[in-house]
Amino acid sequence: MTLHVVNKPPSNLAITSCLAVVLPGDVVLLIEHGVYCGSVSVPEGVSMYAMDLDVHARGLDDRIPPNVPLIDDARFVELACEHNPIVTWA
Amino acid sequence: MTSKKILFLLRSPPYAGSQAYETLESLLVTAVFDQEVSVLFADDGVYQLLKEQDPSGIGTRSVGAGLKALSTYDVERVYASTASLEERGVPLGDVDLAVETLDAEQISALIAGQDAVISG
């Protein structure tokens, strides 16, 4: 299963292009400006997470829906180890 | 050395800084080391496939000309997103490069089959 990392805001096509090709079981991780994509709807079977520090930094805590858990660096590392390949939609 | 499947996901337009050219260079180096390299042009990356590129006036090297090196380096898995080409009106057959178009489902399968994906 693939880990998709998105670090661009919705104005970039990164999240759109990513969600067009995700497969059930894949994980989408929002980091940096990618956390502005927190309210997009994700296909069934796909999990989405957001980096807590990037969310807090931008004052988005109340805007990230409950189905998008916030994760820390340690969990990011775990996700990177659990998935292959890793696609950064930079 | 074990060969790995490595996909270069090219989403940057040419001449947005040197990103497109530098990614192309790293792609060619990877190919030299006998890895199973494939290339996917998507989003604004499909603009790299326009034929009449002449960046001499903006003082930079031609990305389009650089792409001609792909076949020399035996990079034969060259793909482009059908949707990205259509949305931007970029025709295929414009470049001297055999490019296969892929829909979203085919792109999903391509990514899932890789050992590593490098974006540029």
Backbone of each chain as ProteinMPNN parsed JSONL, in Angstrom:
{"seq_chain_A": "MTLHVVNKPPSNLAITSCLAVVLPGDVVLLIEHGVYCGSVSVPEGVSMYAMDLDVHARGLDDRIPPNVPLIDDARFVELACEHNPIVTWA", "coords_chain_A": {"N_chain_A": [[0.828, -1.192, 0.0], [0.353, 2.267, -0.622], [1.914, 5.224, 0.665], [0.864, 8.43, 0.518], [2.168, 11.576, 0.4], [1.289, 14.856, 0.959], [2.186, 18.136, 0.547], [1.341, 20.583, -0.274], [-0.907, 23.416, -0.691], [-4.533, 23.488, -1.379], [-4.733, 24.956, -3.764], [-2.696, 24.131, -5.349], [-2.331, 21.414, -7.612], [-1.729, 19.097, -6.349], [-3.166, 17.643, -4.27], [-5.541, 17.052, -5.6], [-4.689, 15.534, -7.822], [-3.489, 13.456, -6.49], [-5.666, 12.29, -5.058], [-7.084, 11.351, -7.198], [-5.871, 9.036, -7.925], [-5.523, 7.379, -5.73], [-5.692, 4.27, -3.959], [-7.859, 1.845, -2.371], [-6.917, 1.246, 0.98], [-4.617, 2.696, 0.835], [-2.751, 5.442, 2.306], [-3.146, 8.864, 2.988], [-1.141, 11.527, 3.8], [-1.107, 14.652, 5.246], [1.09, 17.292, 5.245], [2.968, 20.247, 6.236], [2.025, 22.95, 4.112], [0.098, 21.37, 3.093], [-1.765, 20.73, 5.014], [-3.878, 22.444, 4.768], [-5.588, 21.147, 3.132], [-7.258, 19.625, 4.592], [-10.068, 19.347, 4.694], [-10.97, 18.039, 2.459], [-12.84, 15.514, 0.668], [-12.34, 12.053, 0.98], [-11.743, 9.113, -0.92], [-13.54, 6.014, -0.367], [-12.18, 3.696, 1.957], [-9.718, 4.772, 2.06], [-7.356, 6.251, 4.194], [-6.817, 9.337, 5.888], [-4.389, 11.5, 7.286], [-3.126, 14.196, 9.35], [-0.342, 16.327, 10.007], [0.316, 17.138, 13.306], [1.81, 19.378, 14.372], [2.026, 21.082, 12.166], [-0.629, 21.683, 11.709], [-1.369, 22.951, 14.127], [0.352, 25.14, 13.991], [-0.759, 26.681, 11.996], [-3.188, 27.417, 12.972], [-5.354, 25.722, 12.575], [-6.693, 23.848, 14.047], [-9.456, 23.577, 14.746], [-10.544, 23.181, 12.319], [-9.87, 20.901, 11.036], [-11.399, 17.981, 10.14], [-12.945, 15.409, 12.243], [-12.485, 12.886, 11.182], [-9.975, 12.95, 10.24], [-7.242, 12.147, 11.649], [-4.836, 13.676, 13.849], [-1.328, 13.489, 13.723], [1.971, 12.731, 15.087], [5.586, 13.236, 14.713], [6.765, 10.745, 15.235], [4.798, 8.906, 14.569], [4.591, 9.455, 11.889], [7.016, 8.441, 10.989], [6.553, 5.749, 11.516], [4.444, 5.255, 9.708], [5.813, 5.645, 7.339], [7.502, 3.482, 7.407], [5.725, 1.407, 7.287], [4.582, 1.463, 4.796], [4.808, 1.097, 1.208], [5.152, 1.933, -2.19], [6.385, 5.254, -1.22], [4.893, 8.215, -2.021], [5.635, 11.454, -2.705], [3.793, 14.192, -3.262], [5.034, 16.554, -4.419]], "CA_chain_A": [[0.0, 0.0, 0.0], [1.154, 3.485, -0.842], [1.754, 6.414, 1.507], [0.891, 9.646, -0.294], [2.454, 12.752, 1.227], [0.91, 16.089, 0.264], [2.672, 19.298, 1.302], [0.936, 21.803, -0.982], [-2.303, 23.796, -0.421], [-5.467, 23.031, -2.421], [-4.545, 25.68, -5.026], [-1.821, 23.279, -6.14], [-3.094, 20.228, -8.014], [-1.2, 17.903, -5.686], [-4.192, 16.835, -3.574], [-6.492, 16.591, -6.615], [-4.079, 14.451, -8.595], [-3.286, 12.344, -5.555], [-6.935, 11.599, -4.766], [-7.563, 10.714, -8.423], [-5.217, 7.743, -8.157], [-5.368, 6.569, -4.517], [-6.373, 2.979, -3.941], [-8.27, 1.431, -1.024], [-5.777, 0.783, 1.779], [-3.581, 3.732, 0.815], [-2.85, 6.489, 3.319], [-2.753, 10.209, 2.56], [-0.646, 12.301, 4.934], [-0.998, 16.078, 4.956], [2.124, 17.981, 6.013], [3.248, 21.629, 5.812], [0.815, 23.62, 3.6], [-0.887, 20.343, 2.765], [-2.816, 20.626, 6.036], [-5.048, 23.213, 4.319], [-6.452, 20.235, 2.369], [-7.872, 18.722, 5.568], [-11.512, 19.134, 4.584], [-11.358, 17.354, 1.223], [-13.404, 14.186, 0.926], [-11.396, 11.016, 0.582], [-12.439, 7.902, -1.373], [-13.756, 4.985, 0.646], [-11.07, 2.772, 2.15], [-8.464, 5.535, 2.137], [-7.231, 7.016, 5.436], [-6.052, 10.581, 5.773], [-3.872, 12.041, 8.535], [-2.482, 15.506, 9.216], [0.725, 16.53, 10.988], [-0.216, 18.012, 14.357], [2.54, 20.647, 14.513], [1.7, 21.95, 11.027], [-2.011, 22.121, 11.928], [-1.346, 23.935, 15.219], [1.078, 26.339, 13.545], [-1.607, 27.487, 11.113], [-4.46, 27.71, 13.618], [-6.392, 24.949, 11.886], [-7.156, 22.734, 14.9], [-10.909, 23.421, 14.707], [-10.994, 23.034, 10.93], [-9.56, 19.561, 10.539], [-12.515, 17.135, 10.574], [-12.564, 14.314, 13.15], [-12.04, 11.677, 10.467], [-8.568, 13.145, 9.849], [-6.491, 12.195, 12.91], [-3.567, 14.395, 13.869], [-0.248, 12.582, 14.108], [3.253, 13.366, 15.38], [6.707, 12.766, 13.893], [7.015, 9.312, 15.453], [3.793, 8.167, 13.785], [4.993, 9.67, 10.494], [8.078, 7.463, 10.719], [5.9, 4.428, 11.454], [3.706, 5.152, 8.439], [6.807, 5.507, 6.276], [8.027, 2.109, 7.464], [4.655, 0.441, 7.017], [4.071, 1.583, 3.427], [5.712, 1.166, 0.075], [6.099, 3.04, -2.131], [5.965, 6.54, -0.663], [4.835, 9.215, -3.093], [5.5, 12.841, -2.253], [3.188, 14.985, -4.345], [5.69, 17.855, -4.247]], "C_chain_A": [[0.874, 1.258, 0.0], [0.856, 4.539, 0.225], [1.912, 7.633, 0.6], [1.106, 10.844, 0.617], [2.153, 14.008, 0.418], [1.362, 17.279, 1.104], [2.326, 20.626, 0.633], [-0.526, 22.127, -0.663], [-3.208, 23.378, -1.578], [-5.288, 23.749, -3.754], [-3.551, 24.957, -5.939], [-2.621, 22.03, -6.495], [-2.665, 18.964, -7.273], [-2.299, 17.036, -5.076], [-5.192, 16.26, -4.588], [-5.93, 15.389, -7.377], [-3.842, 13.226, -7.739], [-4.584, 11.561, -5.366], [-7.512, 10.917, -6.006], [-6.989, 9.311, -8.598], [-5.018, 6.909, -6.882], [-6.172, 5.28, -4.637], [-6.81, 2.661, -2.513], [-7.084, 0.839, -0.27], [-4.631, 1.775, 1.793], [-3.826, 4.727, 1.952], [-2.392, 7.806, 2.705], [-2.34, 10.981, 3.803], [-0.455, 13.753, 4.509], [0.079, 16.682, 5.848], [2.301, 19.391, 5.45], [1.966, 22.28, 5.282], [-0.26, 22.63, 3.186], [-2.007, 20.256, 3.778], [-4.038, 21.488, 5.692], [-6.012, 22.345, 3.511], [-7.274, 19.334, 3.29], [-9.344, 18.448, 5.371], [-11.927, 18.481, 3.266], [-11.985, 16.002, 1.551], [-12.517, 13.134, 0.256], [-12.178, 9.787, 0.143], [-12.537, 6.848, -0.26], [-12.553, 4.046, 0.734], [-9.724, 3.455, 2.242], [-8.451, 6.334, 3.438], [-6.435, 8.285, 5.182], [-5.648, 11.059, 7.163], [-3.286, 13.417, 8.268], [-1.444, 15.662, 10.316], [0.282, 17.562, 12.023], [0.487, 19.37, 14.427], [2.212, 21.621, 13.379], [0.276, 22.497, 11.143], [-2.05, 23.21, 13.0], [-0.735, 25.244, 14.739], [0.181, 27.269, 12.74], [-2.976, 27.785, 11.714], [-5.618, 26.936, 13.035], [-7.03, 23.863, 12.75], [-8.662, 22.492, 14.799], [-11.433, 23.146, 13.303], [-10.668, 21.67, 10.331], [-10.661, 18.627, 11.042], [-12.043, 15.947, 11.406], [-12.11, 13.048, 12.429], [-10.625, 11.833, 9.9], [-7.735, 13.271, 11.131], [-5.192, 12.987, 12.76], [-2.482, 13.45, 14.366], [1.045, 13.364, 14.363], [4.36, 12.746, 14.508], [6.93, 11.26, 14.017], [6.047, 8.463, 14.618], [4.089, 8.304, 12.285], [6.046, 8.63, 10.108], [7.483, 6.063, 10.606], [5.179, 4.229, 10.123], [4.671, 4.945, 7.278], [7.362, 4.084, 6.232], [6.98, 1.082, 7.044], [4.213, 0.421, 5.549], [5.181, 1.576, 2.39], [4.902, 1.07, -1.225], [5.549, 4.24, -1.367], [6.009, 7.551, -1.797], [4.679, 10.592, -2.472], [4.996, 13.664, -3.427], [3.718, 16.413, -4.255], [5.485, 18.726, -5.473]], "O_chain_A": [[1.975, 1.283, 0.551], [-0.291, 4.724, 0.633], [2.964, 7.836, -0.007], [0.302, 11.092, 1.514], [2.694, 14.2, -0.671], [0.954, 17.409, 2.258], [2.928, 21.659, 0.927], [-1.309, 21.217, -0.392], [-2.723, 22.965, -2.632], [-5.659, 23.197, -4.79], [-3.563, 25.15, -7.154], [-3.508, 21.635, -5.738], [-3.183, 17.88, -7.543], [-2.358, 15.834, -5.334], [-5.635, 15.119, -4.449], [-6.602, 14.373, -7.552], [-3.977, 12.094, -8.204], [-4.608, 10.337, -5.494], [-8.336, 10.01, -5.887], [-7.549, 8.493, -9.328], [-4.408, 5.841, -6.942], [-7.191, 5.22, -5.325], [-6.208, 3.146, -1.555], [-6.336, 0.028, -0.816], [-3.764, 1.709, 2.664], [-4.931, 4.842, 2.482], [-1.387, 7.862, 1.996], [-3.11, 11.077, 4.758], [0.256, 14.049, 3.549], [-0.008, 16.593, 7.072], [1.851, 19.694, 4.345], [0.922, 22.181, 5.926], [-1.406, 23.016, 2.955], [-3.09, 19.766, 3.46], [-5.113, 21.288, 6.258], [-7.136, 22.764, 3.236], [-7.912, 18.388, 2.827], [-9.841, 17.419, 5.829], [-13.121, 18.38, 2.984], [-11.693, 15.415, 2.593], [-12.026, 13.308, -0.859], [-13.181, 9.447, 0.769], [-11.716, 6.811, 0.657], [-11.983, 3.652, -0.283], [-8.704, 2.805, 2.474], [-9.424, 7.019, 3.754], [-5.506, 8.307, 4.375], [-6.449, 11.032, 8.098], [-2.986, 13.771, 7.128], [-1.642, 15.183, 11.432], [-0.077, 18.691, 11.687], [-0.176, 20.403, 14.531], [2.13, 22.83, 13.595], [0.001, 23.625, 10.733], [-2.675, 24.254, 12.816], [-1.242, 26.324, 15.041], [0.333, 28.489, 12.79], [-3.837, 28.348, 11.037], [-6.745, 27.432, 13.001], [-7.812, 23.053, 12.255], [-9.105, 21.344, 14.77], [-12.626, 22.907, 13.117], [-11.139, 21.332, 9.246], [-10.84, 18.492, 12.252], [-10.892, 15.523, 11.299], [-11.416, 12.221, 13.02], [-10.137, 10.966, 9.174], [-7.545, 14.376, 11.64], [-4.544, 12.975, 11.713], [-2.694, 12.699, 15.318], [1.196, 14.501, 13.917], [4.109, 11.864, 13.688], [7.241, 10.585, 13.036], [6.428, 7.444, 14.041], [3.862, 7.372, 11.514], [5.973, 8.02, 9.041], [7.853, 5.288, 9.723], [5.288, 3.177, 9.494], [4.396, 4.178, 6.355], [7.653, 3.551, 5.161], [7.312, 0.023, 6.513], [3.55, -0.519, 5.11], [6.314, 1.982, 2.646], [4.044, 0.195, -1.34], [4.4, 4.241, -0.927], [7.037, 7.721, -2.453], [3.693, 10.86, -1.786], [5.674, 13.813, -4.443], [2.958, 17.358, -4.043], [5.965, 19.859, -5.513]]}, "seq_chain_B": "MTSKKILFLLRSPPYAGSQAYETLESLLVTAVFDQEVSVLFADDGVYQLLKEQDPSGIGTRSVGAGLKALSTYDVERVYASTASLEERGVPLGDVDLAVETLDAEQISALIAGQDAVISG", "coords_chain_B": {"N_chain_B": [[24.353, -5.489, -8.188], [21.104, -5.079, -6.977], [18.293, -4.655, -9.004], [15.924, -2.058, -8.968], [12.495, -0.998, -9.109], [11.821, 2.112, -10.16], [9.97, 4.984, -10.188], [9.758, 8.059, -11.808], [8.028, 10.849, -11.081], [6.849, 13.369, -12.784], [5.785, 16.478, -12.336], [6.234, 19.118, -12.645], [6.297, 22.157, -14.549], [8.399, 22.951, -17.408], [11.245, 25.146, -16.995], [10.524, 26.415, -14.639], [12.346, 27.609, -12.583], [15.138, 25.462, -12.055], [14.165, 22.972, -11.714], [12.827, 20.977, -13.352], [14.814, 20.262, -15.194], [16.87, 19.382, -13.534], [15.686, 17.203, -12.302], [15.368, 15.572, -14.491], [18.054, 15.057, -15.03], [18.774, 13.563, -12.747], [17.171, 11.399, -13.151], [18.309, 10.276, -15.466], [20.8, 9.551, -14.494], [20.042, 7.614, -12.66], [19.092, 5.716, -14.438], [21.455, 4.956, -15.665], [22.561, 3.341, -13.769], [21.361, 0.939, -14.172], [18.713, 0.575, -13.234], [15.201, -0.182, -13.028], [13.724, 2.059, -14.569], [10.948, 4.198, -14.793], [8.892, 6.773, -16.244], [6.612, 9.295, -15.515], [4.681, 11.781, -16.834], [2.761, 14.312, -15.513], [0.025, 16.523, -14.582], [1.197, 19.906, -14.667], [3.574, 19.017, -15.6], [3.314, 17.843, -18.085], [3.728, 19.843, -19.897], [6.368, 19.78, -20.453], [6.546, 18.211, -22.621], [6.017, 19.609, -24.925], [6.886, 20.474, -28.234], [8.261, 22.644, -29.592], [10.303, 23.932, -27.978], [12.408, 26.56, -27.106], [14.53, 27.776, -25.195], [16.629, 29.569, -25.365], [16.509, 32.296, -25.282], [15.889, 32.877, -22.655], [18.019, 32.12, -21.309], [18.604, 29.422, -20.502], [18.888, 25.815, -20.336], [17.462, 23.51, -22.714], [14.695, 21.707, -21.77], [13.071, 20.061, -23.279], [14.829, 19.21, -25.291], [16.556, 17.784, -23.719], [15.007, 15.609, -23.025], [15.202, 13.964, -25.165], [17.305, 12.383, -24.635], [16.409, 10.257, -23.218], [15.8, 7.811, -24.575], [18.337, 7.104, -25.396], [19.473, 6.408, -23.013], [18.198, 4.106, -22.537], [15.676, 4.34, -21.342], [12.608, 3.34, -21.519], [10.067, 3.145, -20.597], [7.897, 5.329, -20.746], [5.483, 7.527, -19.759], [2.383, 9.4, -19.877], [-0.109, 11.366, -18.284], [-3.341, 10.964, -19.363], [-5.518, 12.649, -18.754], [-4.223, 14.992, -17.864], [-2.894, 15.803, -20.184], [-5.055, 16.304, -21.895], [-6.483, 18.304, -20.518], [-4.751, 20.434, -20.762], [-4.4, 20.756, -23.418], [-2.213, 19.614, -24.686], [-0.66, 18.064, -27.281], [0.123, 14.673, -28.155], [2.873, 13.024, -29.783], [4.067, 15.177, -30.518], [6.57, 15.424, -29.544], [9.843, 13.944, -29.985], [9.578, 11.241, -28.939], [8.568, 8.201, -27.606], [5.611, 7.999, -26.121], [3.389, 6.688, -23.801], [-0.031, 6.897, -23.064], [-1.818, 7.168, -19.966], [-4.691, 6.363, -18.038], [-6.443, 7.289, -14.958], [-6.802, 4.935, -13.469], [-4.833, 3.256, -14.503], [-2.583, 4.698, -13.779], [-2.702, 4.467, -11.006], [-2.134, 1.722, -10.743], [0.423, 1.672, -11.814], [1.906, 3.191, -9.938], [1.512, 1.654, -7.616], [3.047, -0.563, -8.166], [5.699, 0.091, -7.793], [9.069, 0.233, -6.413], [10.121, 2.564, -5.478], [9.225, 6.027, -5.583], [9.95, 9.014, -7.15], [9.604, 12.436, -6.986], [9.407, 15.298, -9.111]], "CA_chain_B": [[23.385, -4.605, -7.531], [19.723, -5.427, -7.268], [17.564, -3.649, -9.752], [14.66, -1.646, -8.355], [11.558, -0.261, -9.953], [11.793, 3.495, -9.698], [9.149, 5.858, -11.025], [9.928, 9.51, -11.681], [6.731, 11.497, -11.254], [7.222, 14.726, -13.186], [4.601, 17.347, -12.297], [6.642, 20.526, -12.77], [6.489, 22.642, -15.918], [9.793, 23.31, -17.655], [11.664, 26.539, -16.806], [10.151, 26.951, -13.324], [13.641, 27.344, -11.969], [15.847, 24.391, -12.763], [13.674, 21.699, -11.186], [12.545, 19.96, -14.372], [16.063, 19.795, -15.781], [17.639, 18.627, -12.534], [15.022, 15.913, -12.129], [15.725, 14.795, -15.678], [19.43, 14.59, -14.855], [18.821, 12.486, -11.746], [16.528, 10.256, -13.814], [19.266, 9.65, -16.377], [21.821, 8.912, -13.657], [19.42, 6.389, -12.137], [19.031, 4.75, -15.539], [22.818, 4.474, -15.899], [22.824, 2.285, -12.791], [20.576, -0.243, -14.532], [17.474, 0.414, -12.486], [14.008, -0.217, -13.888], [13.202, 3.417, -14.478], [9.833, 4.642, -15.614], [8.67, 8.21, -16.148], [5.219, 9.691, -15.724], [4.413, 13.213, -16.91], [1.398, 14.585, -15.058], [-0.236, 17.939, -14.272], [1.952, 20.819, -15.539], [4.729, 18.304, -16.14], [3.114, 17.499, -19.508], [4.247, 20.938, -20.733], [7.731, 19.417, -20.864], [6.454, 17.439, -23.866], [5.807, 20.47, -26.092], [8.029, 20.288, -29.111], [9.025, 23.819, -30.036], [10.917, 24.662, -26.875], [13.676, 27.22, -27.408], [14.751, 28.679, -24.06], [17.891, 30.313, -25.478], [16.239, 33.682, -24.917], [15.796, 33.037, -21.201], [19.307, 31.721, -20.749], [18.609, 28.133, -19.809], [18.97, 24.675, -21.238], [16.156, 23.026, -23.155], [14.204, 20.468, -21.166], [12.583, 19.228, -24.375], [15.978, 18.569, -25.933], [17.086, 16.816, -22.754], [14.161, 14.402, -23.018], [15.625, 13.081, -26.251], [18.327, 11.474, -24.104], [15.786, 9.119, -22.526], [15.956, 6.558, -25.313], [19.771, 6.793, -25.384], [19.741, 5.777, -21.724], [17.318, 2.941, -22.457], [14.452, 4.566, -20.566], [11.561, 3.122, -22.516], [8.739, 3.22, -19.98], [7.592, 6.762, -20.648], [4.03, 7.651, -19.71], [1.807, 10.714, -19.584], [-1.498, 11.308, -17.839], [-4.298, 11.349, -20.405], [-6.302, 13.792, -18.283], [-3.38, 16.197, -17.829], [-2.665, 16.22, -21.573], [-6.295, 16.849, -22.462], [-6.834, 19.561, -19.838], [-3.835, 21.5, -21.185], [-4.304, 20.802, -24.874], [-0.878, 19.217, -25.145], [-0.778, 16.9, -28.152], [1.238, 13.722, -28.171], [3.397, 12.942, -31.134], [4.717, 16.459, -30.695], [7.985, 15.234, -29.208], [10.488, 12.757, -30.546], [9.63, 10.375, -27.781], [7.413, 7.319, -27.571], [4.936, 8.21, -24.846], [2.131, 5.965, -23.667], [-0.928, 7.634, -22.168], [-2.424, 6.354, -18.918], [-5.792, 6.955, -17.296], [-6.215, 7.285, -13.51], [-6.688, 3.563, -12.978], [-3.514, 2.746, -14.914], [-1.581, 5.396, -12.967], [-2.747, 3.807, -9.697], [-1.432, 0.44, -10.837], [1.841, 1.971, -12.04], [2.491, 3.621, -8.654], [1.482, 0.542, -6.656], [4.039, -1.564, -8.527], [7.06, 0.628, -7.702], [9.841, 0.189, -5.169], [10.292, 3.948, -5.031], [8.701, 7.061, -6.474], [10.678, 10.27, -6.946], [8.855, 13.531, -7.599], [10.22, 16.436, -9.532]], "C_chain_B": [[21.965, -5.006, -7.948], [19.028, -4.277, -7.991], [16.242, -3.328, -9.057], [13.798, -0.92, -9.364], [11.41, 1.146, -9.393], [11.015, 4.347, -10.695], [9.501, 7.315, -10.748], [8.6, 10.163, -12.047], [6.984, 12.98, -11.529], [5.98, 15.604, -13.31], [4.945, 18.815, -12.471], [6.738, 20.93, -14.233], [7.97, 22.913, -16.144], [10.018, 24.786, -17.338], [11.049, 27.213, -15.578], [11.38, 26.73, -12.452], [14.293, 26.205, -12.73], [15.32, 23.009, -12.384], [13.503, 20.627, -12.251], [13.848, 19.385, -14.93], [16.853, 18.942, -14.797], [17.009, 17.259, -12.266], [15.352, 14.998, -13.301], [17.146, 14.234, -15.531], [19.513, 13.447, -13.848], [18.184, 11.216, -12.3], [17.537, 9.517, -14.695], [20.379, 8.939, -15.601], [21.285, 7.59, -13.103], [19.405, 5.306, -13.208], [20.406, 4.155, -15.825], [23.139, 3.303, -14.965], [21.891, 1.087, -12.962], [19.373, -0.485, -13.636], [16.304, 0.397, -13.473], [13.283, 1.113, -13.78], [11.966, 3.583, -15.352], [9.573, 6.115, -15.309], [7.197, 8.49, -16.382], [5.125, 11.214, -15.718], [2.961, 13.438, -16.497], [1.281, 16.054, -14.673], [0.612, 18.828, -15.195], [3.209, 20.178, -16.112], [4.566, 17.953, -17.611], [3.584, 18.625, -20.428], [5.694, 20.682, -21.162], [7.73, 18.734, -22.228], [6.188, 18.302, -25.1], [7.078, 20.521, -26.93], [8.889, 21.538, -29.303], [9.614, 24.611, -28.876], [12.247, 25.268, -27.32], [13.967, 28.245, -26.309], [16.038, 29.484, -24.156], [17.698, 31.761, -25.037], [16.114, 33.92, -23.421], [16.993, 32.394, -20.511], [19.309, 30.415, -19.987], [18.611, 26.996, -20.821], [17.58, 24.145, -21.567], [15.801, 21.7, -22.506], [13.744, 19.509, -22.26], [13.715, 18.489, -25.073], [16.561, 17.5, -25.021], [16.311, 15.513, -22.758], [14.568, 13.421, -24.122], [16.659, 12.07, -25.771], [17.707, 10.215, -23.489], [16.021, 7.801, -23.257], [17.423, 6.124, -25.35], [20.135, 6.042, -24.102], [18.831, 4.572, -21.476], [16.138, 3.116, -21.503], [13.298, 4.474, -21.554], [10.151, 3.131, -21.936], [8.418, 4.694, -19.731], [6.083, 6.947, -20.783], [3.615, 9.104, -19.494], [0.349, 10.521, -19.193], [-2.414, 11.809, -18.955], [-5.054, 12.606, -20.001], [-5.474, 15.075, -18.306], [-3.111, 16.727, -19.228], [-3.901, 16.914, -22.134], [-6.642, 18.201, -21.85], [-5.986, 20.731, -20.345], [-3.699, 21.596, -22.702], [-2.923, 20.477, -25.397], [-1.015, 17.961, -25.996], [0.384, 15.94, -27.97], [1.697, 13.583, -29.608], [4.085, 14.249, -31.463], [6.213, 16.333, -30.44], [8.529, 13.978, -29.867], [10.679, 11.723, -29.445], [8.382, 9.497, -27.829], [6.778, 7.396, -26.191], [3.613, 7.456, -24.845], [1.238, 6.723, -22.693], [-1.618, 6.682, -21.2], [-3.597, 7.091, -18.287], [-5.527, 6.771, -15.79], [-5.993, 5.873, -12.964], [-5.314, 2.971, -13.301], [-2.396, 3.414, -14.119], [-1.534, 4.789, -11.563], [-1.926, 2.525, -9.709], [0.069, 0.656, -11.022], [2.532, 2.326, -10.716], [2.596, 2.434, -7.705], [2.579, -0.483, -6.928], [5.484, -1.115, -8.345], [7.735, 0.303, -6.372], [10.018, 1.597, -4.61], [9.718, 4.9, -6.072], [9.407, 8.375, -6.134], [9.943, 11.375, -7.694], [9.782, 14.648, -8.026], [9.477, 17.292, -10.53]], "O_chain_B": [[21.685, -5.237, -9.124], [19.163, -3.107, -7.633], [15.53, -4.229, -8.614], [14.281, -0.319, -10.324], [10.926, 1.333, -8.277], [11.352, 4.421, -11.877], [9.537, 7.748, -9.596], [8.118, 10.042, -13.173], [7.295, 13.747, -10.617], [5.219, 15.487, -14.27], [4.058, 19.668, -12.448], [7.202, 20.151, -15.067], [8.721, 23.086, -15.184], [9.085, 25.586, -17.407], [11.048, 28.44, -15.481], [11.439, 25.775, -11.676], [14.026, 26.009, -13.916], [15.947, 21.994, -12.691], [13.971, 19.501, -12.085], [13.972, 18.174, -15.116], [17.429, 17.918, -15.165], [17.715, 16.278, -12.031], [15.586, 13.802, -13.125], [17.403, 13.079, -15.868], [20.236, 12.475, -14.067], [18.595, 10.104, -11.968], [17.61, 8.288, -14.673], [20.84, 7.869, -15.997], [21.989, 6.58, -13.084], [19.667, 4.135, -12.931], [20.513, 2.982, -16.185], [23.889, 2.394, -15.323], [21.662, 0.322, -12.024], [19.053, -1.63, -13.317], [16.407, 0.893, -14.594], [12.346, 1.265, -12.996], [11.946, 3.16, -16.507], [9.975, 6.634, -14.267], [6.603, 7.983, -17.334], [5.448, 11.859, -14.721], [2.045, 12.835, -17.057], [2.281, 16.741, -14.466], [0.733, 18.534, -16.384], [3.838, 20.736, -17.01], [5.559, 17.783, -18.318], [3.816, 18.392, -21.614], [6.183, 21.289, -22.115], [8.754, 18.675, -22.909], [6.138, 17.778, -26.212], [8.189, 20.599, -26.405], [10.113, 21.477, -29.185], [9.442, 25.828, -28.802], [13.108, 24.565, -27.848], [13.688, 29.433, -26.47], [16.502, 30.028, -23.154], [18.61, 32.377, -24.485], [16.223, 35.06, -22.968], [16.985, 32.156, -19.303], [19.944, 30.307, -18.938], [18.364, 27.2, -22.01], [16.64, 24.312, -20.79], [16.504, 20.702, -22.666], [13.988, 18.304, -22.188], [13.594, 17.31, -25.406], [17.004, 16.447, -25.482], [16.874, 14.443, -22.526], [14.316, 12.22, -24.031], [16.872, 11.036, -26.404], [18.402, 9.223, -23.267], [16.393, 6.799, -22.646], [17.723, 4.93, -25.338], [20.991, 5.159, -24.107], [18.715, 4.087, -20.351], [15.657, 2.142, -20.923], [13.041, 5.401, -22.323], [9.165, 3.125, -22.673], [8.644, 5.223, -18.642], [5.486, 6.572, -21.793], [4.388, 9.923, -18.997], [-0.336, 9.634, -19.702], [-2.274, 12.937, -19.428], [-5.214, 13.524, -20.805], [-5.965, 16.125, -18.72], [-3.097, 17.938, -19.45], [-3.809, 17.969, -22.763], [-7.041, 19.128, -22.555], [-6.44, 21.875, -20.359], [-2.954, 22.438, -23.206], [-2.504, 20.998, -26.431], [-1.435, 16.915, -25.502], [1.501, 16.356, -27.665], [0.993, 13.979, -30.538], [4.624, 14.417, -32.557], [7.02, 17.042, -31.041], [7.783, 13.077, -30.251], [11.803, 11.383, -29.076], [7.277, 9.987, -28.061], [7.345, 6.913, -25.21], [2.817, 7.575, -25.777], [1.687, 7.142, -21.626], [-1.958, 5.552, -21.55], [-3.518, 8.292, -18.03], [-4.522, 6.178, -15.396], [-5.126, 5.643, -12.121], [-4.714, 2.277, -12.48], [-1.383, 2.784, -13.818], [-0.455, 4.616, -10.996], [-1.128, 2.273, -8.805], [0.884, -0.078, -10.464], [3.613, 1.817, -10.418], [3.628, 2.226, -7.068], [2.997, -1.196, -6.016], [6.405, -1.85, -8.7], [7.076, 0.123, -5.348], [10.057, 1.786, -3.394], [9.724, 4.62, -7.271], [9.452, 8.789, -4.975], [9.689, 11.26, -8.893], [10.805, 14.91, -7.393], [10.009, 18.299, -10.997]]}, "name": "protein", "num_of_chains": 2, "seq": "MTLHVVNKPPSNLAITSCLAVVLPGDVVLLIEHGVYCGSVSVPEGVSMYAMDLDVHARGLDDRIPPNVPLIDDARFVELACEHNPIVTWAMTSKKILFLLRSPPYAGSQAYETLESLLVTAVFDQEVSVLFADDGVYQLLKEQDPSGIGTRSVGAGLKALSTYDVERVYASTASLEERGVPLGDVDLAVETLDAEQISALIAGQDAVISG"}
